[in-house]
Amino acid sequence: MRNYPRNSPQAAARIVALTLLADGHIDKAEIDTLDRVDTALTLGLSRRELESVLQTFCEDLLSAAHLTWADTCRVDPTTLAQLMAEIDDPALQQRLLDLCLAIADADAHLAEGEAIVIEGACQHWGLHPGSRRQQEAQPALV
C-alpha cells in the first residue's frame, strides 16, 4: 500500500475510494454523488487528482496478497485500521464520514462491504453516523 502524509488530501481520498469499491463495483449513482457533493473540492483535490488516487488504490488492492476478493472488495482489519489511522484531524474525519455515508447511500442500499468501512471509520475515529463527535455532544466541565 502506498504511503501518504497524515491528513493529506490523498490519504482522505483513499478512504473515499475504499468506500466506492467496498461493494465490489462503482456504479453511476456513486459517481453522480461524488460530483453532487463536490468530493474532490471538499478534499482539496482536482477531479483528476481524485481519479488518480482511486486508480492507484485499485492497483494497490490488486497487488496486495492479504486482501480477500469475493462479491465485494474487503481489506483485512489491520489494513483498514492503518488507513483510518492516517486521518487524525477531527474535522477531516467528520467530513470523510459524511462523504462516505453519502456514497454508500447513493444506490439506496448499504452493502456489507460499505457497512464494514463505515463501522471501521466510526470505531477508529470515535464517531457515530448522523451525529457530530461524541465529545462535542457532551457538556463542557467547568
N, C-alpha and C positions, 0 to 999 in steps of 0.2 A: 504494500500500500504506500502510495506517495505520502510524503510529509508536507504539511502546510503550516505556516506560522499560526500560533494560537489566536483564535478570534478573527482570523483573516477572512475576507470575502470568499476565498476558495474553500477554506475549511467549512464555512457555513453552507456554501453551495453544495458541498459533498453530502451534507445531511439532507438537503432537498433532493439531491439525486438518489440517495438511498430510499427516500420515501417514494419517489417516482417509480423506482424499479422494484419496490417491495412486493408488488402483486404479480411480478413476472413480466410485465409489459408496460409500455407507456401509451396511453390512449389519447385521442383528440381532446376529450374533456379535460384531462390533466394539463395538456399543453395550453389549452384555452385559459385554464385557471392560472397557469404561470404568467401569462400575458395580462390577464384581468387584474391580478393583484400586484403587478409590476415587480415580480420576484427579482429580476436582475438588478433593477434600480434599488430596490429595498436592501439588497445585499452589497451594493456598491460596485456592481459589475456591469459590463455591457452585455447585451444579449449574446454576442459571440463568445465572450469570456465564460458566461454561464454554460453555453453549449459545450465549450472546450472542457470544463470541469466535468460535465456529465459524460463526455466521451472518455476522458482519462479514467474516470471512476469505473466505467464499464470495462475498460481494459484491465484495471486493477482487479476487478471481481473475476474476470475470466482467467487471470493468471494466478490467482490465489488458490492454493490446494486445500485450505482449511474452510472453504465455503461449501455449502450444500445447495444444489440446484434441484428443484422439483418443479411443481407448478408455479412456485414463487421463488424469488431470489432472497436468500437469507444469509446474513453474516452470523458468525458464531458470537456468543455473548461477550467474549473478550474483545473481539474486533469492534463490536457495537459500542462497548464501553470506551475503547480508545478513541473512536470517532467522536463520541459525545464529550469526552474529556478535552478535546481540542477547543471546545466552546465553553468558556467560563465567565463570560460577561453576561450578567443577568438580563440586561435589556436585549441583547442579541439572542439569548436563549428564548425569551418570550416571543420575539419576532419570528424566530425559526419554528417554534411550536405552532404559532398561528399559521405560518405558511404551510407547514406540514399537514396540519389539520385541514386547511383549505384544499390542498392537493389530494389528500386521502378521501375527502368528501366529494370530490369533483364528479365522480360517477355514481354518487349516492349509495355507495357500498363500501364499507370498511373491510378490506380483505385481511386475512390473518397476518400476512407479512407487514402490511401497513400498521396494524394494531401493535405488532411487536416493536416496530420503530417508534411509534408514538409512546407506548408504555416505557420503552427504554429511555427516551428523552425525558419523560415525566419523572421517572425514578432517579435518573442520574442528576437531573437539574433541580429536583425538588419542586416541580410544577404540577398543576392539575389542568387538564383540558377545560377551556372555558372560564378560567379564573386567573387572576394575577398571582404572583409569587406568594407562597404561604406566609412568609414573614411580613409582607406588605399588608396582609389582611389582619394581622394581629395588632392590637393596640400597643403603642409605644409605652415602655415603662418609664416613669418619671422618678 
